[in-house]
Amino acid sequence: MSEERLSGNLVFLKYVFPAIWGLFVASWVVSFVMMMWRAEVGEALALLAPLVLIIAIGVFFYRKLVWELADEVVLRGDTMYVRRRGVEQRIPLSEVVNVEHWRSMNPQRVTVRLRKPGPFGTEVAFMPRFELQFNPFAIHPVADFLIMRVDLARRREMA
């Protein structure tokens, strides 16, 4: 049985980038504390509003766009295996209701809607592996491949 990796590598996006962002925010916090300690209250308060705004926006977008993405998605035959934060879900392709591709989001994502909820709910989202494309409006090859495989699995089930 062949195995096809559908998801891209999220190590940088899920772990390295947040660490770099955290260091950036920590430097602002240190600057704020140093200004307060030196009794430069006016400058410190001017630094506080952007700091809170940066933290709020960063956490919001990280949780909405990155945190919910699956760590790994592999297709083995007519079964998709999804792993996120140590939890694995086995999804028969015949249980997939819809496959959506979101090219306008960064990172790009493929969302798979399921007939029955599993450990991740009724939707599983992942970042597709990188494929070089020249048409910015075309569907991602991974999403197209998955749509065809889901259709094939449904036909087999009906036969």
Secondary structure, 3 states (H helix, E strand, C coil): CCEEECECCCHHHHHHHHHHHHHHHHHHHHHHHHHHHCCCHHHHHHHHHHHHHHHHHHHHHHHHHHHCECCEEEEECCEEEEEECCEEEEEEHHHEEEEEEECCCCCCEEEEEEEEEECCEEEEEECECCCCCCCCCCCCHHHHHHHHHHHHHHHHHHC
